[in-house]
Amino acid sequence: MASSQPRIGVLALQGDVREHEHMLQQCGALTLRVRTPEDLESVEALVIPGGESSTMSLLARTSGLLEPLRARVAGGMPAYGSCAGMIMLADRILDGRSDQQTIGGIDMTVRRNAFGRQIDSFEADLHLPTLEGPAMHGIFIRAPWVEQVGESVEVIGRVEGGPAAGRIVAVRQNVLLATAFHPELTGDLRVHRHFVEIVRGQS
């Protein structure tokens, strides 16, 4: 089985890296900032933070990380993506740049900036049945949503009110997890704790 203190990388090309590191460390994980293929080889799992997905895609290509990332995810490495990270883990994206590429791995179609521009960012309470406890406070910043999922994808969270009610904002496919919102900004450890447990469960 994986170590009780798993070594989890945070993709450190762009985005809210430090916030994810802090949450993972509180959940008992060791963290490493992943900027090179060599960094990637030394971790058991990866978190892909929020940020700007098209910039992240470009930097992954120019740093030589995109193909190693695809290979590790295809090979079964656990990964969690929030916001832009959700886009990076999607097999298909809508409204992306013409040259934008993803790591892929989750059989889903994600719409980039689905809720609107920065001015349309919002907060909402969400019920995620996979996670015990009260509603989770979700922070959505130029967030995507999931338009379509394949049969192997478990929908674990939806928007519950307003004009976007019913839109999918959290999914899991085997050892891959993604949310359209930013739990790293709320102090609620449940999503990160759930991901760390996924990593610990791998042989």
Backbone as a printed PyTorch tensor [residue, N CA C, xyz], in Angstrom:
tensor([[[  0.8380,  -1.1930,   0.0000],
         [  0.0000,   0.0000,   0.0000],
         [  0.8720,   1.2400,   0.0000]],

        [[  0.2880,   2.3620,  -0.3920],
         [  1.0160,   3.6160,  -0.3920],
         [  1.3370,   4.0240,   1.0370]],

        [[  2.3330,   4.8740,   1.2020],
         [  2.7530,   5.3580,   2.5120],
         [  1.6090,   6.0770,   3.2050]],

        [[  1.6030,   6.0020,   4.5710],
         [  0.6130,   6.7500,   5.3260],
         [  0.8590,   8.2510,   5.2170]],

        [[  2.0700,   8.6370,   4.7910],
         [  2.3930,  10.0410,   4.5330],
         [  2.8150,  10.1610,   3.0700]],

        [[  1.8440,  10.1210,   2.1640],
         [  2.1680,  10.0710,   0.7300],
         [  2.8360,  11.3550,   0.2590]],

        [[  3.6560,  11.2180,  -0.7620],
         [  4.3570,  12.3570,  -1.3620],
         [  3.5290,  12.8250,  -2.5520]],

        [[  2.8990,  13.9700,  -2.3970],
         [  1.9790,  14.4790,  -3.4100],
         [  2.5470,  15.7540,  -4.0120]],

        [[  2.6620,  15.7710,  -5.3210],
         [  3.1480,  16.9530,  -6.0110],
         [  2.0280,  17.9520,  -6.2620]],

        [[  2.4010,  19.2230,  -6.3390],
         [  1.4900,  20.2770,  -6.7840],
         [  2.1040,  20.8920,  -8.0330]],

        [[  1.3910,  20.8270,  -9.1450],
         [  1.8990,  21.3760, -10.3990],
         [  2.1230,  22.8790, -10.2070]],

        [[  3.3660,  23.3040, -10.3260],
         [  3.7500,  24.6650,  -9.9320],
         [  4.1600,  25.4970, -11.1370]],

        [[  3.3890,  25.4020, -12.2030],
         [  3.6470,  26.2160, -13.3850],
         [  2.9510,  27.5640, -13.2860]],

        [[  1.7890,  27.5770, -12.6340],
         [  0.9780,  28.7880, -12.5380],
         [ -0.2160,  28.4710, -11.6600]],

        [[ -0.7050,  29.4430, -10.8880],
         [ -1.8980,  29.2090, -10.0990],
         [ -1.6390,  29.1990,  -8.6080]],

        [[ -2.6710,  28.7730,  -7.8400],
         [ -2.6390,  28.8680,  -6.3750],
         [ -1.9780,  27.6400,  -5.7470]],

        [[ -0.6750,  27.5610,  -5.9350],
         [  0.1220,  26.4120,  -5.4990],
         [  0.2060,  26.3370,  -3.9780]],

        [[  0.5590,  27.4370,  -3.3500],
         [  0.8060,  27.4490,  -1.9050],
         [ -0.4300,  27.0350,  -1.1100]],

        [[ -1.6040,  27.4680,  -1.5530],
         [ -2.8290,  27.1310,  -0.8380],
         [ -3.0750,  25.6200,  -0.8470]],

        [[ -2.8390,  24.9730,  -1.9770],
         [ -3.0010,  23.5140,  -2.0360],
         [ -1.9590,  22.8140,  -1.1700]],

        [[ -0.7330,  23.2960,  -1.1920],
         [  0.3070,  22.6910,  -0.3470],
         [ -0.1150,  22.7150,   1.1190]],

        [[ -0.6190,  23.8440,   1.5660],
         [ -1.0260,  23.9950,   2.9620],
         [ -2.1230,  23.0000,   3.3210]],

        [[ -3.1150,  22.8470,   2.4540],
         [ -4.2160,  21.9180,   2.7210],
         [ -3.7190,  20.4730,   2.7520]],

        [[ -2.8800,  20.1080,   1.8040],
         [ -2.3630,  18.7390,   1.7520],
         [ -1.5230,  18.4200,   2.9840]],

        [[ -0.7010,  19.3610,   3.4050],
         [  0.1310,  19.1420,   4.5810],
         [ -0.7200,  18.9500,   5.8280]],

        [[ -1.8280,  19.6980,   5.9300],
         [ -2.7370,  19.5170,   7.0670],
         [ -3.3980,  18.1360,   7.0530]],

        [[ -3.4760,  17.5300,   5.8700],
         [ -4.0600,  16.1870,   5.7330],
         [ -3.0190,  15.0860,   5.8710]],

        [[ -1.8030,  15.4330,   6.2170],
         [ -0.7720,  14.4340,   6.4830],
         [  0.1030,  14.0500,   5.3190]],

        [[  0.0390,  14.8040,   4.2250],
         [  0.8600,  14.4820,   3.0520],
         [  2.1480,  15.2960,   3.0450]],

        [[  3.1760,  14.7340,   2.4360],
         [  4.3660,  15.4870,   2.0760],
         [  4.1110,  16.1230,   0.7110]],

        [[  4.6160,  17.3180,   0.4880],
         [  4.3560,  17.9900,  -0.7850],
         [  5.6470,  18.3670,  -1.4930]],

        [[  5.5570,  18.4300,  -2.8150],
         [  6.6790,  18.8390,  -3.6550],
         [  6.1160,  19.6530,  -4.8170]],

        [[  6.7560,  20.7720,  -5.1140],
         [  6.3460,  21.5530,  -6.2820],
         [  6.9040,  20.9040,  -7.5460]],

        [[  6.0140,  20.6270,  -8.4800],
         [  6.3890,  19.9190,  -9.7050],
         [  6.5250,  20.9330, -10.8400]],

        [[  7.7500,  21.0680, -11.3330],
         [  8.0230,  21.9730, -12.4470],
         [  8.7170,  21.2650, -13.6090]],

        [[  9.2670,  20.0900, -13.3620],
         [ 10.0490,  19.3770, -14.3690],
         [  9.6230,  17.9120, -14.4130]],

        [[  9.9500,  17.2030, -15.4970],
         [  9.6650,  15.7650, -15.5340],
         [ 10.3440,  15.0120, -14.4010]],

        [[ 11.5170,  15.4770, -13.9700],
         [ 12.2140,  14.8170, -12.8690],
         [ 11.4340,  14.9660, -11.5610]],

        [[ 10.8730,  16.1600, -11.3330],
         [ 10.0180,  16.3490, -10.1570],
         [  8.8410,  15.3870, -10.1940]],

        [[  8.2230,  15.2660, -11.3530],
         [  7.0380,  14.4210, -11.5020],
         [  7.3500,  12.9670, -11.1790]],

        [[  8.5220,  12.5060, -11.5440],
         [  8.8980,  11.1160, -11.3000],
         [  8.9990,  10.7880,  -9.8180]],

        [[  9.1710,  11.8110,  -8.9880],
         [  9.4370,  11.5690,  -7.5740],
         [  8.1880,  11.6380,  -6.7000]],

        [[  7.0000,  11.8210,  -7.2980],
         [  5.7820,  11.9130,  -6.4930],
         [  4.8440,  10.7570,  -6.7890]],

        [[  3.9700,  10.4670,  -5.8100],
         [  2.9810,   9.3950,  -5.9540],
         [  1.6940,   9.8720,  -6.6080]],

        [[  1.4280,  11.1630,  -6.5020],
         [  0.1620,  11.7220,  -6.9680],
         [  0.3740,  13.1950,  -7.2550]],

        [[ -0.6360,  13.8390,  -7.8450],
         [ -0.4730,  15.2260,  -8.2680],
         [ -1.7560,  16.0080,  -8.0620]],

        [[ -1.6050,  17.2560,  -7.5990],
         [ -2.6960,  18.2180,  -7.5700],
         [ -2.4140,  19.2700,  -8.6350]],

        [[ -3.4390,  19.5740,  -9.4270],
         [ -3.3380,  20.6030, -10.4670],
         [ -4.2010,  21.7720, -10.0040]],

        [[ -3.5780,  22.9080,  -9.6890],
         [ -4.3120,  23.9960,  -9.0380],
         [ -5.1610,  24.8060,  -9.9920]],

        [[ -5.9410,  25.7140,  -9.3940],
         [ -6.6320,  26.7060, -10.1820],
         [ -5.6420,  27.7150, -10.7360]],

        [[ -6.0890,  28.4640, -11.7190],
         [ -5.2360,  29.4360, -12.3850],
         [ -5.8400,  29.7560, -13.7420]],

        [[ -5.0050,  29.8240, -14.7550],
         [ -5.4610,  30.0990, -16.1260],
         [ -5.1300,  28.8820, -16.9760]],

        [[ -6.1510,  28.1500, -17.3970],
         [ -5.9130,  26.8460, -18.0230],
         [ -5.1250,  26.9390, -19.3190]],

        [[ -5.3650,  27.9800, -20.1280],
         [ -4.6300,  28.0840, -21.3890],
         [ -3.1540,  28.3880, -21.1360]],

        [[ -2.8640,  29.2230, -20.1210],
         [ -1.4760,  29.4970, -19.7480],
         [ -0.8130,  28.2400, -19.2020]],

        [[ -1.5400,  27.4980, -18.3680],
         [ -1.0160,  26.2640, -17.7990],
         [ -0.6920,  25.2630, -18.9000]],

        [[ -1.5750,  25.1750, -19.8920],
         [ -1.3530,  24.2790, -21.0220],
         [ -0.0910,  24.6570, -21.7880]],

        [[  0.0700,  25.9520, -22.0570],
         [  1.2520,  26.4340, -22.7770],
         [  2.5280,  26.1400, -22.0040]],

        [[  2.5240,  26.4290, -20.7020],
         [  3.7220,  26.2140, -19.8840],
         [  4.0450,  24.7330, -19.7550]],

        [[  3.0240,  23.8940, -19.6880],
         [  3.2770,  22.4470, -19.6260],
         [  3.9570,  21.9610, -20.8930]],

        [[  3.5370,  22.5010, -22.0310],
         [  4.1750,  22.1050, -23.2950],
         [  5.6130,  22.6080, -23.3780]],

        [[  5.8200,  23.8880, -23.0810],
         [  7.1530,  24.4710, -23.2600],
         [  8.1590,  23.9430, -22.2370]],

        [[  7.6700,  23.4800, -21.0810],
         [  8.5730,  22.9210, -20.0640],
         [  8.8520,  21.4370, -20.2770]],

        [[  8.2200,  20.8430, -21.2920],
         [  8.4110,  19.4170, -21.5360],
         [  7.6470,  18.5230, -20.5850]],

        [[  6.6530,  19.0900, -19.8870],
         [  5.9130,  18.3170, -18.8860],
         [  4.6380,  17.6770, -19.4160]],

        [[  4.0880,  18.1670, -20.5170],
         [  2.7580,  17.7140, -20.9150],
         [  2.7170,  16.2220, -21.2000]],

        [[  3.6350,  15.7280, -21.9970],
         [  3.6090,  14.2930, -22.3210],
         [  3.9060,  13.4210, -21.1010]],

        [[  4.9050,  13.7660, -20.2360],
         [  5.0740,  12.9920, -19.0070],
         [  3.8410,  13.0100, -18.1080]],

        [[  3.1680,  14.1470, -18.0240],
         [  1.9330,  14.2120, -17.2440],
         [  0.8750,  13.2770, -17.8170]],

        [[  0.7090,  13.3120, -19.1220],
         [ -0.2650,  12.4120, -19.7550],
         [  0.0750,  10.9550, -19.4930]],

        [[  1.3580,  10.6350, -19.5690],
         [  1.7860,   9.2470, -19.3700],
         [  1.5320,   8.7870, -17.9370]],

        [[  1.8430,   9.6410, -16.9580],
         [  1.6310,   9.2510, -15.5590],
         [  0.1510,   9.0860, -15.2430]],

        [[ -0.6800,  10.0170, -15.7280],
         [ -2.1160,   9.9050, -15.4720],
         [ -2.6860,   8.6650, -16.1700]],

        [[ -2.2940,   8.4410, -17.4090],
         [ -2.7550,   7.2480, -18.1320],
         [ -2.2880,   5.9700, -17.4490]],

        [[ -1.1480,   6.0580, -16.7720],
         [ -0.5960,   4.8980, -16.0780],
         [ -1.1780,   4.6490, -14.7030]],

        [[ -2.1200,   5.4970, -14.2760],
         [ -2.8110,   5.2440, -13.0240],
         [ -2.4250,   6.1300, -11.8550]],

        [[ -1.6360,   7.1850, -12.0910],
         [ -1.2910,   8.0880, -10.9950],
         [ -2.5280,   8.8580, -10.5330]],

        [[ -2.8340,   8.8800,  -9.2200],
         [ -3.9390,   9.7040,  -8.7530],
         [ -3.6710,  11.1880,  -9.0160]],

        [[ -4.7200,  11.9110,  -9.3760],
         [ -4.5940,  13.3480,  -9.6150],
         [ -5.8890,  14.0270,  -9.2190]],

        [[ -5.7460,  15.2410,  -8.6910],
         [ -6.8950,  16.0780,  -8.3460],
         [ -6.7000,  17.4460,  -8.9820]],

        [[ -7.7210,  17.9500,  -9.6550],
         [ -7.6610,  19.2720, -10.2580],
         [ -8.8000,  20.1480,  -9.7930]],

        [[ -8.4780,  21.3940,  -9.3980],
         [ -9.5130,  22.3640,  -9.0340],
         [ -9.5430,  23.4730, -10.0770]],

        [[-10.7530,  23.8190, -10.5350],
         [-10.9910,  24.8890, -11.4970],
         [-10.1830,  24.6590, -12.7850]],

        [[ -9.1100,  25.4090, -12.9970],
         [ -8.2830,  25.1620, -14.1850],
         [ -7.7660,  23.7310, -14.2030]],

        [[ -7.5230,  23.1740, -13.0120],
         [ -7.0880,  21.7790, -12.9340],
         [ -8.1350,  20.8130, -13.4330]],

        [[ -9.4220,  21.1370, -13.2210],
         [-10.5010,  20.3250, -13.7840],
         [-10.4260,  20.3380, -15.3050]],

        [[-10.1930,  21.5120, -15.8770],
         [-10.0670,  21.6190, -17.3310],
         [ -8.8920,  20.7920, -17.8220]],

        [[ -7.7670,  20.8480, -17.1110],
         [ -6.5720,  20.1120, -17.5270],
         [ -6.7810,  18.6020, -17.4870]],

        [[ -7.6650,  18.1180, -16.6130],
         [ -7.9090,  16.6760, -16.5190],
         [ -9.0230,  16.1910, -17.4460]],

        [[ -9.6660,  17.1090, -18.1570],
         [-10.7680,  16.7290, -19.0390],
         [-10.2510,  16.1610, -20.3530]],

        [[-10.9230,  15.1450, -20.8450],
         [-10.5970,  14.6160, -22.1730],
         [-11.0070,  15.5820, -23.2830]],

        [[-12.0420,  16.4070, -23.0030],
         [-12.5600,  17.3210, -24.0280],
         [-12.9160,  18.6570, -23.3890]],

        [[-12.6320,  19.7600, -24.0930],
         [-13.0050,  21.0770, -23.5830],
         [-13.7590,  21.8630, -24.6400]],

        [[-14.6540,  22.7240, -24.1740],
         [-15.3950,  23.6510, -25.0250],
         [-14.9690,  25.0800, -24.6700]],

        [[-14.9400,  25.9400, -25.6680],
         [-14.5840,  27.3550, -25.4840],
         [-13.1360,  27.5530, -25.0580]],

        [[-12.2790,  26.5890, -25.3680],
         [-10.8600,  26.7680, -25.1160],
         [-10.1820,  27.4620, -26.2830]],

        [[ -8.9400,  27.8520, -26.1030],
         [ -8.1650,  28.4090, -27.2050],
         [ -7.9040,  27.3300, -28.2460]],

        [[ -7.6840,  27.7310, -29.4780],
         [ -7.5150,  26.7640, -30.5630],
         [ -6.2900,  25.8750, -30.3510]],

        [[ -5.2710,  26.3940, -29.6460],
         [ -4.0490,  25.6220, -29.4210],
         [ -3.9930,  24.9990, -28.0280]],

        [[ -5.1050,  25.0730, -27.2810],
         [ -5.0970,  24.5910, -25.8990],
         [ -5.1750,  23.0770, -25.8560]],

        [[ -4.3080,  22.4700, -25.0450],
         [ -4.2860,  21.0280, -24.8810],
         [ -4.4820,  20.6880, -23.4090]],

        [[ -4.9260,  19.4790, -23.1500],
         [ -5.1370,  19.0290, -21.7780],
         [ -4.3090,  17.7830, -21.4980]],

        [[ -4.1910,  17.4740, -20.2140],
         [ -3.5880,  16.2110, -19.8010],
         [ -4.5610,  15.0770, -20.0920]],

        [[ -5.8430,  15.3290, -19.8050],
         [ -6.8550,  14.3060, -20.0130],
         [ -6.8560,  13.2810, -18.9010]],

        [[ -7.7150,  12.2810, -19.0580],
         [ -7.8180,  11.2110, -18.0840],
         [ -9.2430,  10.9860, -17.6090]],

        [[-10.0130,  12.0850, -17.4790],
         [-11.4130,  11.9580, -17.0660],
         [-12.2920,  12.0790, -18.3130]],

        [[-13.1560,  11.0910, -18.4930],
         [-14.0290,  11.0330, -19.6690],
         [-15.1660,  12.0420, -19.5000]],

        [[-14.8350,  13.3020, -19.7280],
         [-15.8230,  14.3630, -19.5740],
         [-15.5390,  15.4970, -20.5520]],

        [[-16.5860,  16.2570, -20.8260],
         [-16.4830,  17.4760, -21.6180],
         [-16.7110,  18.6530, -20.6770]],

        [[-15.7380,  19.5540, -20.6020],
         [-15.7950,  20.6880, -19.6910],
         [-15.8820,  21.9790, -20.5030]],

        [[-16.7620,  22.8790, -20.0630],
         [-16.8720,  24.1880, -20.7010],
         [-16.0640,  25.2010, -19.9020]],

        [[-15.0750,  25.7790, -20.5500],
         [-14.1940,  26.7570, -19.9130],
         [-14.9500,  28.0710, -19.6530]],

        [[-14.6760,  28.6920, -18.4950],
         [-15.3270,  29.9600, -18.1120],
         [-16.8460,  29.8920, -18.2610]],

        [[-17.4130,  28.7530, -17.8840],
         [-18.8410,  28.5180, -18.1400],
         [-19.7380,  29.4870, -17.3770]],

        [[-19.3470,  29.8830, -16.1840],
         [-20.1870,  30.7550, -15.3660],
         [-20.0010,  32.2330, -15.7100]],

        [[-19.0640,  32.5290, -16.6170],
         [-18.8460,  33.9130, -17.0030],
         [-17.4440,  34.3880, -16.6500]],

        [[-17.2330,  35.6740, -16.7770],
         [-15.9200,  36.2650, -16.5530],
         [-15.6780,  36.5080, -15.0560]],

        [[-14.5380,  37.1220, -14.7370],
         [-14.1540,  37.3470, -13.3430],
         [-15.2680,  38.0310, -12.5470]],

        [[-15.9510,  38.9640, -13.1630],
         [-17.0100,  39.7030, -12.4780],
         [-18.1830,  38.8050, -12.0890]],

        [[-18.3010,  37.6650, -12.7630],
         [-19.3930,  36.7330, -12.4960],
         [-19.0230,  35.6520, -11.4860]],

        [[-17.8470,  35.7630, -10.8820],
         [-17.4510,  34.8070,  -9.8510],
         [-18.4470,  34.8640,  -8.6940]],

        [[-18.6410,  33.7240,  -8.0180],
         [-19.6550,  33.6610,  -6.9720],
         [-19.3030,  32.5780,  -5.9650]],

        [[-20.0820,  32.5350,  -4.8840],
         [-19.9230,  31.5160,  -3.8570],
         [-21.2720,  30.8520,  -3.6220]],

        [[-21.2400,  29.5540,  -3.3100],
         [-22.4880,  28.8150,  -3.0850],
         [-22.2060,  27.6090,  -2.2060]],

        [[-23.1990,  27.1870,  -1.4440],
         [-23.0780,  25.9700,  -0.6490],
         [-23.4470,  24.7630,  -1.5010]],

        [[-22.6870,  23.6840,  -1.3370],
         [-22.8530,  22.4680,  -2.1330],
         [-22.9380,  21.2690,  -1.2080]],

        [[-23.7510,  20.3070,  -1.5870],
         [-23.7950,  19.0380,  -0.8660],
         [-23.1000,  17.9750,  -1.7140]],

        [[-22.0340,  17.4210,  -1.1940],
         [-21.2900,  16.3710,  -1.8740],
         [-21.4860,  15.0820,  -1.0780]],

        [[-22.3530,  14.1840,  -1.5470],
         [-22.6720,  12.9830,  -0.7730],
         [-21.4510,  12.1380,  -0.4200]],

        [[-20.4010,  12.1950,  -1.2320],
         [-19.1910,  11.4230,  -0.9590],
         [-18.5130,  11.8880,   0.3200]],

        [[-18.6820,  13.1540,   0.6760],
         [-17.9980,  13.7320,   1.8260],
         [-18.9880,  13.8960,   2.9790]],

        [[-18.6310,  13.3970,   4.1430],
         [-19.5080,  13.5030,   5.3000],
         [-19.5060,  14.9370,   5.8250]],

        [[-20.5900,  15.2880,   6.5140],
         [-20.6390,  16.5820,   7.1480],
         [-21.6040,  17.5280,   6.4710]],

        [[-21.5820,  18.8010,   6.8880],
         [-22.5160,  19.7910,   6.3570],
         [-22.1800,  20.1790,   4.9250]],

        [[-22.9950,  21.0610,   4.3760],
         [-22.7420,  21.5630,   3.0250],
         [-21.3560,  22.1890,   2.9470]],

        [[-20.7400,  22.0420,   1.7910],
         [-19.4140,  22.6230,   1.5510],
         [-19.5810,  23.9710,   0.8750]],

        [[-18.8420,  24.9610,   1.3610],
         [-18.8970,  26.2930,   0.7620],
         [-17.9800,  26.3040,  -0.4610]],

        [[-18.5520,  26.5430,  -1.6220],
         [-17.7870,  26.5290,  -2.8640],
         [-17.5090,  27.9340,  -3.3670]],

        [[-16.2530,  28.1880,  -3.7150],
         [-15.8530,  29.4600,  -4.3050],
         [-15.5780,  29.2090,  -5.7880]],

        [[-16.3090,  29.9000,  -6.6540],
         [-16.2100,  29.7200,  -8.0950],
         [-15.6220,  30.9950,  -8.7050]],

        [[-14.4450,  30.8760,  -9.3180],
         [-13.7530,  32.0270,  -9.9090],
         [-13.5020,  31.7290, -11.3860]],

        [[-14.2180,  32.4000, -12.2750],
         [-14.1400,  32.1150, -13.7120],
         [-14.1830,  30.6010, -13.9370]],

        [[-15.1260,  29.9850, -13.2990],
         [-15.1260,  28.5310, -13.1740],
         [-15.6940,  27.8290, -14.4050]],

        [[-15.2270,  26.5950, -14.6290],
         [-15.8540,  25.7350, -15.6490],
         [-17.0460,  25.0050, -15.0510]],

        [[-17.7960,  24.3470, -15.9030],
         [-18.6960,  23.2970, -15.4510],
         [-18.5710,  22.1360, -16.4160]],

        [[-19.1230,  20.9940, -16.0340],
         [-19.0330,  19.7810, -16.8390],
         [-20.3040,  19.6370, -17.6540]],

        [[-20.1550,  19.5950, -18.9590],
         [-21.2980,  19.4630, -19.8640],
         [-21.7530,  18.0150, -20.0020]],

        [[-20.7900,  17.0880, -19.9790],
         [-21.1310,  15.6860, -20.2750],
         [-20.0790,  14.7850, -19.6510]],

        [[-20.5180,  13.6360, -19.1370],
         [-19.5850,  12.6540, -18.5750],
         [-19.8370,  11.2850, -19.1930]],

        [[-18.7900,  10.4850, -19.2310],
         [-18.9050,   9.1040, -19.6730],
         [-19.4300,   8.2100, -18.5690]],

        [[-19.7090,   6.9600, -18.9180],
         [-20.3210,   6.0260, -17.9700],
         [-19.4380,   5.7350, -16.7690]],

        [[-18.1300,   5.8610, -16.9280],
         [-17.2180,   5.5280, -15.8280],
         [-16.9940,   6.6780, -14.8620]],

        [[-17.6090,   7.8270, -15.1200],
         [-17.4060,   9.0140, -14.2870],
         [-18.5400,   9.1380, -13.2730]],

        [[-18.1860,   9.3060, -12.0170],
         [-19.1580,   9.5000, -10.9380],
         [-19.3350,  11.0010, -10.7000]],

        [[-20.5610,  11.4690, -10.8020],
         [-20.8730,  12.8690, -10.4990],
         [-21.0480,  12.9830,  -8.9870]],

        [[-20.2280,  13.8180,  -8.3380],
         [-20.2920,  13.9230,  -6.8740],
         [-20.7230,  15.3100,  -6.3990]],

        [[-20.9680,  16.2420,  -7.3160],
         [-21.4350,  17.5550,  -6.8950],
         [-22.0800,  18.3270,  -8.0270]],

        [[-23.1910,  19.0020,  -7.7110],
         [-23.8990,  19.8490,  -8.6750],
         [-24.2610,  21.1790,  -8.0150]],

        [[-24.3970,  22.2180,  -8.8330],
         [-24.9270,  23.4850,  -8.3590],
         [-26.3840,  23.2720,  -7.9590]],

        [[-26.7950,  23.8580,  -6.8340],
         [-28.1120,  23.5410,  -6.2790],
         [-29.1460,  24.6480,  -6.4150]],

        [[-28.7760,  25.8170,  -6.9320],
         [-29.7510,  26.8820,  -7.0610],
         [-29.3360,  27.8870,  -8.1130]],

        [[-30.2370,  28.8040,  -8.4340],
         [-29.9210,  29.8410,  -9.3930],
         [-30.0240,  29.3640, -10.8230]],

        [[-29.6040,  30.2040, -11.7740],
         [-29.7440,  29.8530, -13.1920],
         [-28.8930,  28.6710, -13.6260]],

        [[-27.8500,  28.3460, -12.8500],
         [-26.9790,  27.2150, -13.2110],
         [-27.3240,  25.9500, -12.4260]],

        [[-28.4830,  25.9150, -11.7850],
         [-28.8670,  24.7550, -10.9660],
         [-28.7730,  23.4620, -11.7680]],

        [[-28.1690,  22.4560, -11.1640],
         [-28.0220,  21.1590, -11.7970],
         [-26.7180,  20.9650, -12.5530]],

        [[-25.9770,  22.0440, -12.7700],
         [-24.7130,  21.9050, -13.4910],
         [-23.7150,  21.1040, -12.6570]],

        [[-22.9730,  20.2390, -13.3230],
         [-22.0140,  19.3620, -12.6530],
         [-20.7460,  20.1420, -12.3350]],

        [[-20.3200,  20.0940, -11.0460],
         [-19.1320,  20.8490, -10.6370],
         [-18.1370,  20.0100,  -9.8380]],

        [[-18.3960,  18.7130,  -9.6830],
         [-17.4270,  17.8310,  -9.0230],
         [-17.6120,  16.4190,  -9.5510]],

        [[-16.5090,  15.7670,  -9.8880],
         [-16.5560,  14.4220, -10.4610],
         [-15.3870,  13.5840,  -9.9550]],

        [[-15.5580,  12.2730, -10.0640],
         [-14.4660,  11.3350,  -9.7930],
         [-14.5100,  10.2210, -10.8250]],

        [[-13.3600,   9.8500, -11.3220],
         [-13.2170,   8.6750, -12.1770],
         [-12.0330,   7.8820, -11.6580]],

        [[-12.3280,   6.7950, -10.9600],
         [-11.3040,   5.9450, -10.3680],
         [-10.4240,   6.7790,  -9.4310]],

        [[ -9.1370,   6.9810,  -9.7470],
         [ -8.2400,   7.7330,  -8.8530],
         [ -8.0890,   9.1870,  -9.2810]],

        [[ -8.9540,   9.6490, -10.1830],
         [ -8.9190,  11.0410, -10.6400],
         [-10.1160,  11.7880, -10.0710]],

        [[ -9.8510,  12.9790,  -9.5390],
         [-10.8580,  13.7810,  -8.8660],
         [-10.7770,  15.2020,  -9.4120]],

        [[-11.9120,  15.8690,  -9.5930],
         [-11.8850,  17.2370, -10.1040],
         [-13.0710,  18.0210,  -9.5650]],

        [[-12.8130,  19.3050,  -9.2490],
         [-13.8760,  20.2130,  -8.8170],
         [-13.7540,  21.5170,  -9.5920]],

        [[-14.9030,  22.1260,  -9.8860],
         [-14.9030,  23.4250, -10.5520],
         [-14.6430,  24.5540,  -9.5720]],

        [[-14.7840,  24.2760,  -8.2870],
         [-14.6080,  25.2800,  -7.2460],
         [-13.2560,  25.0990,  -6.5520]],

        [[-12.9720,  25.9940,  -5.6020],
         [-11.6550,  26.0870,  -4.9680],
         [-11.7250,  25.7530,  -3.4800]],

        [[-11.7050,  24.4890,  -3.0800],
         [-11.7220,  24.1810,  -1.6400],
         [-10.4660,  24.6580,  -0.9180]],

        [[ -9.3800,  24.8510,  -1.6680],
         [ -8.1340,  25.3120,  -1.0490],
         [ -8.2400,  26.7350,  -0.5120]],

        [[ -9.3030,  27.4490,  -0.8860],
         [ -9.4710,  28.8350,  -0.4430],
         [-10.4190,  28.9720,   0.7440]],

        [[-10.9810,  27.8640,   1.2040],
         [-12.0060,  27.9300,   2.2470],
         [-11.5470,  27.4180,   3.6030]],

        [[-10.4880,  26.6470,   3.6520],
         [-10.0760,  26.0270,   4.9010],
         [-10.7810,  24.7170,   5.1930]],

        [[-11.7520,  24.3220,   4.3730],
         [-12.4530,  23.0450,   4.5270],
         [-11.5800,  21.9570,   3.9180]],

        [[-11.1220,  21.0440,   4.7580],
         [-10.1450,  20.0360,   4.3330],
         [-10.7610,  18.8250,   3.6580]],

        [[-12.0670,  18.7290,   3.5570],
         [-12.6750,  17.4470,   3.1880],
         [-12.3140,  16.9650,   1.7920]],

        [[-12.2430,  17.8360,   0.8090],
         [-11.8780,  17.3930,  -0.5440],
         [-10.4260,  16.9080,  -0.5500]],

        [[ -9.5280,  17.6690,   0.0630],
         [ -8.1200,  17.2640,   0.0890],
         [ -7.9170,  15.9910,   0.9060]],

        [[ -8.6490,  15.8720,   2.0080],
         [ -8.5490,  14.6520,   2.8160],
         [ -9.0350,  13.4460,   2.0020]],

        [[-10.1210,  13.6460,   1.2490],
         [-10.6400,  12.5700,   0.4000],
         [ -9.5960,  12.1680,  -0.6400]],

        [[ -8.9210,  13.1470,  -1.2340],
         [ -7.9020,  12.8350,  -2.2290],
         [ -6.7140,  12.1200,  -1.5940]],

        [[ -6.2810,  12.5610,  -0.4350],
         [ -5.1640,  11.8910,   0.2390],
         [ -5.5130,  10.4430,   0.5410]],

        [[ -6.7680,  10.1830,   0.9320],
         [ -7.1890,   8.8030,   1.1760],
         [ -7.1930,   7.9730,  -0.1100]],

        [[ -7.5590,   8.5970,  -1.2350],
         [ -7.4670,   7.9070,  -2.5300],
         [ -6.0200,   7.4970,  -2.7910]],

        [[ -5.0920,   8.4110,  -2.5370],
         [ -3.6750,   8.1200,  -2.7600],
         [ -3.2000,   7.0260,  -1.8280]],

        [[ -3.5800,   7.0950,  -0.5660],
         [ -3.1550,   6.0680,   0.4030],
         [ -3.6970,   4.6920,   0.0260]],

        [[ -4.8140,   4.6550,  -0.6740],
         [ -5.4290,   3.3830,  -1.0420],
         [ -4.7920,   2.6920,  -2.2270]],

        [[ -3.8110,   3.3620,  -2.8630],
         [ -3.1820,   2.7680,  -4.0430],
         [ -2.0410,   1.8400,  -3.6350]],

        [[ -1.9230,   0.7260,  -4.3300],
         [ -0.8320,  -0.2120,  -4.0490],
         [  0.3640,   0.1080,  -4.9170]]])
